[in-house]
Amino acid sequence: MKRKEIITSGVLILLFSLTFVTTANAETTWGFEVDKNYVYELEKLTILETPFHYEFRDEARMRIVFNDFNDTGYSYNSYNDTHLLAETSTVFLPVEVDNETTVVMPLGLPIALPLAIGEIPDYLDYFGQMVDETNILPLLGDFMANISEYMDLTYLNVYSIYDSSYLSLKLDLFAPTVNETVLTELVGGMDAGEIPIQLPTNITDLELNVTLAFDATTGLFDSLVIDLDSLSTDAYATVTDFDIDVKYALYKPSEPEPTTTVSYGWIIPIAVAILFSSSLFSRKRK
């Protein structure tokens, strides 16, 4: 598999692992457009304060085109810079979570959430409340399922923030000690030498914050932000900061600079008034 395809597939896998909950089967309101290109880019990848996103930006870029939608879901194609990666569909169906509770969840990668679905008038609010109430975040796949194997976890909080701009699904955790294999899992399948930095194997005081945001107006996946702060100790017992920052987000063209238009229409009536008053004044003096 080529290096570009590995990295692009890795982004897809990461996004796919961010699958959560959704539902419906009645009238549904969607906020995206069919046959429009939605481009996602790696805006930030910083390790030990060294930026790497310029190196991987082209390879991590992904283009999404929605083909169609109905009352229960949608289909879309994903592309990298050169070719079609996958033809995918996502459906929102009622799922029974216990004998008394049924929730509407997305089956498949939720590149977009419905704005309203069935008897749920505000699905983003519904989705956020579901996250708050269950406090379960299967967003990181096997990593979260087997988190005790990676680190001595002392704090984990999963919650949502919903306002007029975004629905943000958030995960915060802290671990005083981390298994040395955690970096292998975080860095993934990158080839040796692609990142010319000596990665530490002894990590402590790890604080991880993950934010997955959906646009409140369109329901589109907007961004994934990962902030990892920790300490590392080398063979000489020297303690240094070890930080990783990642942002993968929908490309948004820069807003054009506002231009100030100066109107000189007021000059003419003022000039006429001045000339008129001057003529009157000169007549009086004669």
C-alpha positions as CSV (number, residue, x, y, z in Angstrom):
1,M,0.0,0.0,0.0
2,K,1.4,3.4,-0.9
3,R,2.4,5.9,1.8
4,K,-0.3,8.3,0.6
5,E,-3.0,5.7,0.7
6,I,-1.9,4.5,4.1
7,I,-2.2,8.0,5.6
8,T,-5.5,8.8,3.9
9,S,-6.9,5.4,5.0
10,G,-5.7,6.1,8.5
11,V,-7.7,9.4,8.6
12,L,-10.8,7.5,7.4
13,I,-10.3,4.8,10.1
14,L,-9.9,7.5,12.7
15,L,-13.1,9.2,11.6
16,F,-14.9,5.9,11.3
17,S,-13.9,5.1,14.9
18,L,-15.6,8.3,15.9
19,T,-19.0,6.7,15.2
20,F,-21.6,7.4,17.8
21,V,-25.4,7.4,18.0
22,T,-28.3,8.5,15.8
23,T,-31.8,7.6,14.5
24,A,-35.0,8.1,12.6
25,N,-37.7,7.0,10.2
26,A,-40.1,9.8,9.2
27,E,-39.7,13.3,7.9
28,T,-36.0,14.3,8.1
29,T,-34.2,17.6,7.6
30,W,-30.7,17.6,6.3
31,G,-28.4,20.6,6.1
32,F,-25.8,19.5,3.5
33,E,-26.0,19.7,-0.3
34,V,-25.9,16.9,-2.8
35,D,-23.2,16.9,-5.5
36,K,-21.2,19.5,-3.6
37,N,-17.5,19.0,-2.7
38,Y,-16.8,19.1,1.1
39,V,-13.0,19.0,1.6
40,Y,-11.4,18.0,4.9
41,E,-7.8,18.9,5.6
42,L,-5.1,18.3,8.2
43,E,-4.8,21.8,9.6
44,K,-2.5,21.0,12.5
45,L,-0.1,18.3,13.5
46,T,2.4,19.4,16.1
47,I,4.7,17.0,18.0
48,L,7.1,18.5,20.6
49,E,6.2,22.0,19.2
50,T,7.5,20.9,15.8
51,P,4.8,21.3,13.0
52,F,4.4,18.4,10.6
53,H,1.0,19.1,9.0
54,Y,2.6,20.7,5.9
55,E,4.3,17.5,5.2
56,F,1.2,15.3,5.4
57,R,-1.5,17.9,4.4
58,D,-1.9,16.7,0.8
59,E,-1.9,13.1,1.7
60,A,-4.5,13.5,4.5
61,R,-6.8,15.6,2.4
62,M,-10.2,14.0,1.9
63,R,-13.1,15.1,-0.3
64,I,-16.7,14.1,0.5
65,V,-19.5,14.2,-2.1
66,F,-23.1,13.3,-0.9
67,N,-25.0,11.4,-3.6
68,D,-28.5,11.4,-2.2
69,F,-30.5,11.3,1.1
70,N,-33.8,10.2,2.3
71,D,-35.7,10.1,5.6
72,T,-33.4,7.5,7.2
73,G,-29.9,8.4,5.9
74,Y,-27.6,9.3,3.1
75,S,-24.9,7.9,0.8
76,Y,-21.7,9.6,-0.2
77,N,-18.4,9.1,-1.9
78,S,-15.0,9.9,-0.3
79,Y,-12.0,10.8,-2.4
80,N,-8.3,11.6,-1.9
81,D,-6.4,13.8,-4.2
82,T,-6.3,11.2,-7.0
83,H,-9.1,8.7,-6.8
84,L,-12.3,7.4,-5.2
85,L,-11.6,5.8,-1.8
86,A,-15.0,4.5,-0.9
87,E,-18.7,4.5,-1.6
88,T,-20.4,4.7,1.8
89,S,-23.9,5.0,3.3
90,T,-25.1,6.0,6.8
91,V,-28.5,5.2,8.2
92,F,-30.2,6.5,11.3
93,L,-32.3,3.8,12.9
94,P,-34.0,3.1,16.3
95,V,-31.7,0.9,18.4
96,E,-32.9,-0.7,21.6
97,V,-30.3,-0.1,24.4
98,D,-32.3,-1.9,27.1
99,N,-35.8,-3.3,27.6
100,E,-37.4,0.1,28.0
101,T,-35.1,2.5,26.1
102,T,-34.8,2.9,22.3
103,V,-32.5,5.6,20.8
104,V,-32.0,6.7,17.3
105,M,-28.4,6.1,16.3
106,P,-26.2,6.4,13.2
107,L,-25.2,3.1,11.7
108,G,-22.1,4.0,9.7
109,L,-19.8,7.0,9.8
110,P,-21.8,10.2,10.7
111,I,-20.2,12.7,8.3
112,A,-23.4,14.6,8.9
113,L,-26.1,14.5,11.6
114,P,-29.8,15.3,10.7
115,L,-31.1,18.6,11.9
116,A,-34.5,16.9,12.6
117,I,-35.6,13.4,12.2
118,G,-38.9,11.6,12.9
119,E,-40.4,12.9,16.2
120,I,-37.0,14.5,17.2
121,P,-37.2,18.2,16.2
122,D,-33.6,19.0,17.1
123,Y,-31.4,16.0,16.6
124,L,-28.1,17.7,17.5
125,D,-29.5,18.5,20.9
126,Y,-30.9,15.0,21.3
127,F,-27.5,13.5,20.3
128,G,-25.7,15.7,22.8
129,Q,-28.1,14.8,25.6
130,M,-27.6,11.1,24.8
131,V,-23.8,11.6,25.2
132,D,-24.3,13.4,28.5
133,E,-26.6,10.8,29.9
134,T,-24.8,7.6,28.9
135,N,-21.3,9.0,29.5
136,I,-20.0,6.4,27.1
137,L,-17.7,7.4,24.2
138,P,-16.9,4.6,21.8
139,L,-15.3,7.3,19.7
140,L,-11.8,5.8,19.8
141,G,-12.7,2.2,19.2
142,D,-10.4,-0.4,20.7
143,F,-8.3,2.3,22.4
144,M,-11.2,3.2,24.6
145,A,-12.4,-0.4,25.0
146,N,-9.0,-1.5,26.3
147,I,-7.9,1.8,27.9
148,S,-6.9,0.1,31.1
149,E,-4.2,-1.8,29.2
150,Y,-2.7,1.5,28.0
151,M,-2.7,3.7,31.1
152,D,-3.5,4.0,34.8
153,L,-6.6,6.1,34.2
154,T,-7.7,8.3,37.2
155,Y,-10.1,10.7,35.4
156,L,-12.5,10.3,32.4
157,N,-15.3,12.7,31.5
158,V,-17.5,12.6,28.4
159,Y,-19.9,15.4,27.7
160,S,-21.3,17.7,25.1
161,I,-21.6,21.4,24.5
162,Y,-24.4,22.7,22.2
163,D,-24.9,26.3,21.1
164,S,-25.8,28.2,18.0
165,S,-22.5,27.4,16.3
166,Y,-21.6,23.8,17.1
167,L,-22.5,20.6,18.8
168,S,-19.2,19.6,20.4
169,L,-18.7,16.1,21.8
170,K,-15.8,16.2,24.3
171,L,-13.6,13.7,26.0
172,D,-11.2,14.6,28.8
173,L,-9.0,12.1,30.6
174,F,-5.9,12.1,32.9
175,A,-3.5,9.2,33.6
176,P,-0.5,9.6,36.0
177,T,1.3,6.7,34.2
178,V,1.1,5.4,30.7
179,N,2.1,2.1,29.2
180,E,5.0,2.5,26.8
181,T,3.1,1.0,23.9
182,V,0.6,3.9,23.9
183,L,2.7,5.9,21.5
184,T,2.7,3.1,19.0
185,E,-1.1,3.2,19.1
186,L,-1.3,7.0,18.9
187,V,1.2,7.4,16.1
188,G,-0.4,4.5,14.2
189,G,1.1,2.9,11.1
190,M,3.6,5.6,10.1
191,D,6.8,4.3,8.7
192,A,10.0,4.6,10.8
193,G,11.8,7.8,9.9
194,E,8.7,9.7,8.7
195,I,8.8,11.8,11.9
196,P,12.4,12.7,12.6
197,I,11.8,13.1,16.3
198,Q,12.9,10.7,19.1
199,L,9.6,9.6,20.6
200,P,9.7,8.9,24.4
201,T,8.8,5.6,25.9
202,N,8.4,6.8,29.5
203,I,5.3,9.0,29.7
204,T,3.6,10.3,32.9
205,D,1.0,12.9,33.8
206,L,-0.9,12.4,30.5
207,E,-3.8,14.7,29.9
208,L,-5.8,14.1,26.7
209,N,-8.6,16.3,25.4
210,V,-10.6,15.3,22.3
211,T,-13.3,17.5,20.7
212,L,-15.5,16.3,17.8
213,A,-17.6,19.2,16.4
214,F,-20.6,19.3,14.1
215,D,-21.9,22.5,12.6
216,A,-25.1,23.5,14.3
217,T,-26.5,25.0,11.0
218,T,-25.8,22.2,8.6
219,G,-25.2,19.2,10.8
220,L,-21.9,18.5,9.0
221,F,-18.9,17.1,10.7
222,D,-16.7,20.2,11.2
223,S,-13.6,19.3,13.0
224,L,-11.7,16.8,15.2
225,V,-9.2,18.4,17.6
226,I,-6.8,16.3,19.8
227,D,-4.7,17.9,22.5
228,L,-2.3,15.7,24.3
229,D,0.0,17.1,27.1
230,S,2.3,14.9,29.2
231,L,5.8,14.5,30.6
232,S,8.5,12.2,29.4
233,T,11.7,11.0,31.1
234,D,14.8,9.9,29.2
235,A,17.5,7.5,30.2
236,Y,19.3,10.3,32.1
237,A,16.2,11.0,34.2
238,T,15.6,14.3,32.5
239,V,12.0,15.3,32.5
240,T,10.6,17.3,29.6
241,D,7.2,18.2,28.1
242,F,5.8,15.8,25.5
243,D,2.8,17.3,23.6
244,I,0.9,16.4,20.5
245,D,-1.7,18.7,18.9
246,V,-3.9,17.7,15.9
247,K,-6.7,19.4,14.1
248,Y,-8.5,17.8,11.1
249,A,-11.3,20.1,9.8
250,L,-13.6,21.1,7.0
251,Y,-11.9,23.5,4.7
252,K,-13.4,27.0,4.8
253,P,-12.3,29.7,2.3
254,S,-11.1,32.8,3.9
255,E,-13.6,35.6,4.2
256,P,-12.7,38.5,1.8
257,E,-11.5,41.6,3.6
258,P,-14.4,44.1,3.9
259,T,-13.9,47.1,1.6
260,T,-14.8,50.6,2.8
261,T,-16.8,52.5,0.2
262,V,-16.6,56.2,0.5
263,S,-19.6,58.1,-0.8
264,Y,-19.1,61.6,-2.1
265,G,-22.7,62.3,-2.9
266,W,-22.9,64.7,-0.1
267,I,-20.4,67.0,-1.7
268,I,-22.7,68.3,-4.4
269,P,-25.6,69.6,-2.2
270,I,-23.1,71.1,0.3
271,A,-21.2,72.9,-2.5
272,V,-24.5,74.2,-4.0
273,A,-25.5,75.5,-0.5
274,I,-22.1,77.2,-0.1
275,L,-22.2,78.8,-3.5
276,F,-25.8,80.0,-3.0
277,S,-25.1,81.5,0.4
278,S,-21.9,83.1,-1.0
279,S,-23.9,84.7,-3.8
280,L,-26.5,86.1,-1.3
281,F,-23.7,87.5,0.9
282,S,-22.0,89.2,-2.0
283,R,-25.3,90.8,-3.2
284,K,-25.9,92.3,0.3
285,R,-22.5,93.9,0.2
286,K,-23.1,95.7,-3.1
